[in-house]
Amino acid sequence: MNQNRMILKGNICYSRSLSELRILEPGYLLCEDGICRGALEASGGPEALSEEWRQVPVTDYGGCLIIPGMTDLHLHAPQYEFRGMGMDMELLDWLEQYAFPAEAGYAKLSYADRAYEGFVEDLKASFTTRACMFATIHRESAELLMEKLDKAGLAALVGKVNMDRNSPDILREKSPEESAEQTVQWLERTAGRFLQVKPILTPRFIPSCSDGLMERLRRLQKAYRIPVQSHLSENPGEIQWVRELCPESACYGDAYDRFGLFGGEDCPTVMAHCVYSDRREQELMKERGVWAAHCPQSNMNLSSGIAPVREFLDRGIKTGLGTDVAGGHSLSMFRAITDAVQASKLYWRLVDQTKKPLALEEAFYMATVGGGSFFEAAGFAASGRFEPGQSMDALVLDDGPLRASRDYTARQRLERLIYFDDVRTLKAKYISGKKVSH
């Protein structure tokens, strides 16, 4: 018998498509060497299993729901320490007064060690199994964050931030050459070092990156063939700033595209926010295969606006969800799902009544399959569904503590669990078939 096989039993729920869930009440979830080998009905008992799987140990979670792990497609790890602060400000002022001063502290490894330890512990205990995140400009602190994530068994893409202009002196790299050199050292020192943590190229955003730096990052991307993350069309003040800095660019996205850092062949790219991405920018995103990381909580907290997510989905733009800590104050992907649904209702009611609000199924899909597909493009095993060949990332949810006077369907239970957003309902968490929490 293969010793690297296991079976989970419970009420299984995952996305069949953007608008449909597959539900097995109860079901078996088969795993071999960290890879899902399928999900099947368990109502018939062990006889439902093929002969080769009947001797494999079964972990029976009874009436618990088992869903795929969730991917946070955009967050700032060094900002976790001050989440929930400055929420009455807009983006650019908030960056100056909160984000930049806090990130400057990560020049000291002793501080980074304490701060990142708490962040990783809380991320491990959350509903997130994969996360795409910014660190700071500090190479050694970025390496430390990667070490802690890897030790915790989490899957992540981590970026050493690049910024050489329009930043506080204490947080501005001295030159494009120095920024690129530090990035090369970081890439070389972390190459192949971690099991499920990889680097991602991270120009903070156009206003903080000179043309000389962007050109050097283009060369690094081509040389190392790594994915890219940044920010796009988040706030009106930011967009006007980009127009002034890049008058030759047709749109904000074009300012990245001129340097080959906006998707395309061998350059998986995720752009956070996209609140004001117009038709032209959306067409460029679609053409280049750029992912949009929708961060509704942050967009509301910093008064940025409401992203046109229905347009993204209708156009076939690949879309996931992000918490954007600390613009977002919650690390919970369940909260990101509910915020996405609620923001879409406001967009429909206040902006364009032809754009119907998101259904729970669609937001759930973005949190699982949508974000997971970016990780697949970045070289990880596919995730987000319980289909053969995908990574066995799973959350086991016990809604027993959520009082109910009658029975609910699995779909209703899932909706209650998401909206109640109580991490105490997380009974177990698996990443690549390994139990990492509870």
C-alpha positions in Angstrom: 0.0 0.0 0.0 1.3 3.5 -0.9 2.1 5.1 2.5 1.6 8.6 1.0 -2.1 8.2 0.4 -4.9 9.4 2.6 -8.6 9.9 2.4 -10.7 12.7 4.0 -14.4 12.1 4.5 -17.0 14.9 5.0 -19.5 17.1 3.1 -17.4 18.2 0.2 -18.0 21.5 -1.7 -16.0 23.1 -4.5 -16.5 25.1 -7.7 -17.5 23.1 -10.7 -17.6 26.4 -12.7 -17.8 30.2 -12.0 -21.5 29.8 -11.3 -21.9 26.3 -10.0 -20.8 24.3 -7.0 -20.3 20.6 -6.8 -21.5 19.2 -3.5 -21.0 15.7 -2.2 -23.0 14.9 1.0 -21.0 13.0 2.2 -18.0 12.5 0.0 -14.5 11.0 -0.1 -11.5 13.2 -0.9 -8.6 11.2 -2.2 -5.0 12.3 -1.9 -1.7 10.8 -3.0 1.7 12.5 -2.5 0.1 15.8 -1.8 -2.0 15.7 -5.0 -5.8 15.3 -5.2 -6.8 12.1 -6.9 -10.5 13.0 -7.0 -13.6 13.4 -5.0 -16.5 10.9 -5.0 -19.8 10.1 -3.3 -19.4 8.3 0.0 -23.1 7.5 0.7 -22.4 3.9 -0.3 -19.6 3.6 2.3 -16.2 2.0 1.5 -17.7 0.1 -1.5 -17.7 3.4 -3.3 -13.9 3.2 -3.3 -11.9 1.2 -5.9 -10.1 -1.8 -4.5 -6.7 -0.1 -4.4 -8.1 2.7 -2.1 -10.1 0.6 0.3 -7.1 -0.1 2.5 -6.1 3.6 2.7 -6.8 5.2 6.2 -9.8 7.5 6.2 -10.0 10.6 8.4 -13.7 11.0 9.0 -14.7 14.5 9.7 -18.4 13.6 10.1 -20.8 16.4 9.1 -18.0 19.0 8.6 -17.7 20.8 5.3 -14.5 20.3 3.3 -13.7 23.1 0.8 -10.6 24.0 -1.2 -8.0 26.2 0.3 -8.2 29.9 -0.4 -5.7 32.1 -2.2 -5.1 35.7 -1.1 -3.8 37.3 -4.3 -2.6 40.6 -2.7 -1.4 41.6 0.7 1.5 43.5 2.3 3.1 41.4 5.1 5.0 44.2 6.7 1.8 46.2 7.1 0.1 43.6 9.2 1.3 45.2 12.4 -0.7 48.4 11.9 -3.9 47.1 10.3 -7.0 49.0 11.2 -5.2 52.3 11.5 -5.7 55.4 9.3 -8.8 54.1 7.8 -10.3 57.6 7.4 -7.6 58.6 4.9 -7.1 58.2 1.2 -4.4 56.1 -0.4 -1.5 58.5 -1.0 -1.8 60.3 2.4 -2.2 56.9 4.1 1.0 55.6 2.4 3.0 58.7 3.6 1.7 58.7 7.2 1.3 54.9 7.9 2.7 52.5 5.4 6.0 54.0 4.5 7.1 54.7 8.1 6.1 51.2 9.2 7.9 49.5 6.4 11.1 51.5 7.1 11.3 49.5 10.4 12.1 46.3 8.5 15.6 47.5 7.9 16.3 46.0 11.3 16.2 42.2 11.2 15.4 41.9 14.9 12.2 43.9 14.4 11.3 42.0 11.2 11.8 38.7 13.0 9.2 39.7 15.7 6.7 41.2 13.3 6.8 38.5 10.7 6.6 35.8 13.3 3.2 37.1 14.4 2.0 37.6 10.9 2.9 34.1 9.8 1.3 32.5 12.9 -2.0 34.3 12.2 -1.8 33.5 8.5 -1.3 29.8 9.3 -4.4 29.9 11.5 -6.5 31.7 8.9 -8.6 30.4 6.0 -5.7 31.2 3.6 -3.6 28.4 2.1 -1.7 30.4 -0.5 -0.8 34.1 -0.6 0.9 36.5 -3.0 2.5 39.2 -0.9 4.8 42.3 -0.8 7.6 42.4 1.7 9.8 45.6 1.8 12.8 46.9 -0.1 15.0 45.1 2.5 16.5 42.0 1.0 17.4 40.2 4.2 14.0 40.9 5.7 12.3 39.5 2.6 14.4 36.3 2.9 13.4 36.0 6.6 9.7 36.2 5.7 10.2 33.5 3.1 11.9 31.3 5.6 9.1 31.7 8.2 6.4 31.0 5.6 8.2 27.9 4.4 8.7 26.6 8.0 5.0 27.1 8.6 4.1 24.9 5.6 2.4 27.7 3.7 2.5 28.3 0.0 3.4 31.8 -1.0 4.9 34.2 -3.6 6.9 36.9 -1.8 8.3 40.0 -3.4 11.3 42.1 -2.4 9.9 45.6 -3.2 11.6 47.9 -5.7 11.3 51.7 -5.4 13.8 54.4 -6.2 11.8 57.6 -6.5 9.0 59.5 -4.9 9.5 57.8 -1.6 10.8 58.8 1.9 14.6 58.9 2.0 14.7 56.0 4.5 12.7 53.8 2.2 14.1 54.8 -1.2 16.7 52.7 -2.9 19.7 54.8 -3.9 19.6 54.1 -7.6 18.2 51.8 -10.3 21.5 49.9 -10.2 21.4 49.3 -6.5 17.8 48.2 -6.5 18.5 45.7 -9.3 21.6 44.4 -7.7 19.8 43.8 -4.4 17.1 42.0 -6.3 19.6 39.8 -8.0 21.2 38.9 -4.7 17.8 38.1 -3.3 16.9 35.9 -6.3 20.2 34.0 -6.1 20.1 33.5 -2.4 16.5 32.1 -2.4 16.7 30.1 -5.6 15.5 26.5 -4.9 15.8 27.1 -1.2 12.2 26.6 -0.1 9.6 23.9 -0.7 6.5 26.0 -1.5 7.7 29.7 -1.3 8.9 31.4 -4.4 10.0 34.9 -5.4 7.9 37.4 -7.4 9.2 40.6 -9.0 7.6 43.6 -7.2 7.9 47.1 -8.6 5.8 48.8 -5.9 3.9 51.0 -8.4 4.8 53.3 -11.3 5.1 56.5 -9.2 7.9 54.9 -7.1 9.8 53.3 -9.9 12.0 55.3 -12.4 12.2 54.3 -16.1 15.8 53.1 -15.4 14.6 50.8 -12.7 11.7 49.4 -14.8 14.1 48.7 -17.6 16.4 46.7 -15.3 13.5 44.8 -13.9 12.4 43.9 -17.4 15.9 42.4 -17.9 15.6 40.5 -14.6 12.2 39.2 -15.4 13.4 37.8 -18.8 16.6 36.4 -17.2 14.9 34.6 -14.3 11.4 34.1 -15.8 9.6 35.0 -12.6 6.1 36.4 -12.2 5.3 40.0 -11.5 3.0 41.8 -9.1 2.1 45.5 -8.6 -0.7 48.0 -8.3 -3.0 49.4 -11.0 -5.6 52.1 -11.2 -6.4 52.1 -7.5 -7.1 55.7 -6.7 -7.9 58.9 -8.7 -5.0 60.8 -7.2 -2.6 58.0 -8.0 -3.9 57.7 -11.6 -3.4 61.5 -12.2 0.1 61.2 -10.8 0.8 58.4 -13.4 -0.5 60.6 -16.2 1.9 63.3 -15.2 4.9 61.0 -14.9 4.1 59.0 -18.0 2.4 61.3 -20.5 3.3 59.0 -23.4 1.4 56.0 -21.9 -2.1 55.4 -23.2 -3.2 54.2 -19.8 -1.8 53.2 -16.4 -1.4 49.6 -17.6 0.5 50.7 -20.6 3.1 52.3 -18.4 4.0 48.7 -17.2 3.5 47.2 -20.7 6.1 49.5 -22.2 8.7 47.6 -20.1 7.3 44.1 -20.7 6.0 43.9 -17.1 2.3 43.5 -17.9 1.7 39.9 -18.6 2.3 38.2 -22.0 4.4 35.1 -22.7 6.5 33.9 -19.8 5.5 36.8 -17.6 2.5 35.9 -15.3 1.4 39.2 -13.8 -1.1 40.1 -11.2 -2.3 43.7 -10.7 -4.0 44.7 -7.5 -7.2 46.8 -7.4 -8.0 47.9 -11.0 -10.8 50.1 -9.6 -10.6 52.6 -12.5 -9.5 50.3 -15.3 -11.5 51.5 -18.3 -12.4 49.6 -21.4 -9.0 50.3 -23.0 -7.1 49.1 -20.0 -9.3 46.0 -19.6 -8.7 45.1 -23.2 -5.0 45.3 -22.6 -5.3 43.1 -19.5 -7.3 40.6 -21.4 -4.9 40.6 -24.3 -1.8 40.1 -22.0 -3.5 37.6 -19.7 -3.1 39.8 -16.6 -4.8 38.7 -13.4 -6.8 41.3 -11.4 -6.6 41.0 -7.6 -9.9 42.5 -6.4 -9.5 44.0 -2.9 -12.9 45.4 -2.0 -12.3 46.0 1.7 -9.2 48.1 1.1 -10.9 50.0 -1.7 -13.7 51.0 0.7 -11.4 51.7 3.7 -9.2 54.1 1.7 -12.1 55.6 -0.3 -10.7 54.4 -3.6 -14.0 53.2 -5.1 -15.7 50.1 -6.4 -13.9 47.9 -8.9 -16.0 46.8 -12.0 -15.6 43.1 -11.2 -18.7 42.1 -13.3 -17.0 43.6 -16.3 -13.8 41.7 -15.6 -15.7 38.4 -15.4 -17.8 39.2 -18.5 -14.7 40.0 -20.5 -12.9 36.9 -19.4 -10.2 38.7 -17.4 -8.7 36.4 -14.8 -9.7 37.6 -11.4 -9.0 36.6 -7.8 -9.5 38.2 -4.4 -7.0 39.9 -2.0 -7.2 41.2 1.5 -4.7 44.0 0.8 -3.7 44.1 4.5 -3.2 46.7 5.8 -5.4 48.8 3.4 -7.8 46.0 4.3 -8.0 45.4 8.0 -8.9 41.7 8.0 -6.7 38.8 7.0 -9.8 36.7 6.4 -10.6 35.5 2.8 -14.1 34.8 4.0 -14.4 38.5 4.7 -13.0 39.2 1.3 -15.7 37.1 -0.3 -18.5 38.9 1.5 -17.0 42.3 0.8 -16.8 41.4 -2.9 -20.5 40.5 -3.0 -21.5 43.6 -1.0 -19.4 45.9 -3.1 -20.8 44.5 -6.3 -24.3 45.3 -5.0 -23.3 48.9 -4.5 -21.8 49.1 -8.0 -25.1 47.7 -9.4 -27.2 50.1 -7.3 -25.1 53.3 -7.5 -23.0 53.0 -10.7 -24.4 50.7 -13.4 -27.6 48.8 -13.0 -26.8 46.6 -16.0 -24.0 45.0 -14.1 -25.6 42.4 -11.9 -24.2 41.8 -8.4 -21.9 38.8 -7.7 -23.4 35.6 -6.5 -21.8 33.8 -3.6 -20.7 31.1 -6.1 -18.8 33.6 -8.2 -17.0 35.2 -5.3 -16.1 31.8 -3.9 -14.7 30.8 -7.3 -12.5 33.9 -7.3 -11.2 33.1 -3.8 -10.3 29.5 -4.7 -9.9 28.9 -8.5 -9.3 32.5 -9.5 -6.3 33.1 -7.3 -5.1 29.5 -7.5 -4.8 29.8 -11.3 -2.2 32.5 -10.9 -0.1 30.3 -8.7 -0.3 27.6 -11.3 1.0 30.0 -13.9 3.8 30.9 -11.5 5.0 27.3 -11.3 2.9 25.8 -8.5 0.6 22.8 -8.8 -2.9 23.9 -9.7 -5.3 24.4 -6.8 -8.8 25.6 -6.1 -10.8 22.6 -7.0 -10.8 19.0 -5.9 -10.0 17.6 -9.3 -7.4 14.9 -10.1 -4.0 16.4 -10.5 -4.6 19.5 -8.3 -2.7 20.3 -5.1 -4.6 18.9 -2.1 -5.3 22.2 -0.3 -8.3 21.9 1.9 -10.2 23.5 4.7 -12.3 21.5 7.1 -15.1 23.6 8.6 -17.2 22.7 11.7 -20.3 24.9 11.8 -21.5 23.2 15.0 -20.8 26.3 17.1 -23.1 28.4 14.8 -26.4 27.8 16.4 -29.2 26.6 14.1 -32.7 25.3 15.0 -33.1 23.4 11.7 -31.1 21.6 9.1 -29.5 23.5 6.2 -28.2 22.4 2.8 -24.5 22.3 2.3 -24.7 25.4 0.2 -26.6 27.2 2.9 -24.1 26.1 5.5 -21.3 27.3 3.3 -22.9 30.7 3.0 -23.4 31.0 6.8 -19.8 30.0 7.5 -18.5 32.6 5.1 -20.7 35.4 6.3 -20.2 34.6 10.0 -16.4 34.6 9.3 -15.4 32.8 12.6 -12.0 31.3 12.4 -13.0 29.0 15.3 -14.9 27.0 12.8 -11.6 26.0 11.1 -11.2 22.4 12.3 -8.3 21.5 10.0 -6.2 22.9 7.2 -4.2 21.0 4.6 -1.7 22.3 2.1 -0.3 19.9 -0.5 -1.8 17.1 1.6 0.0 18.1 4.8 -2.0 19.1 7.8 -0.7 22.5 8.9 -3.3 23.7 11.4 -5.4 22.3 14.2 
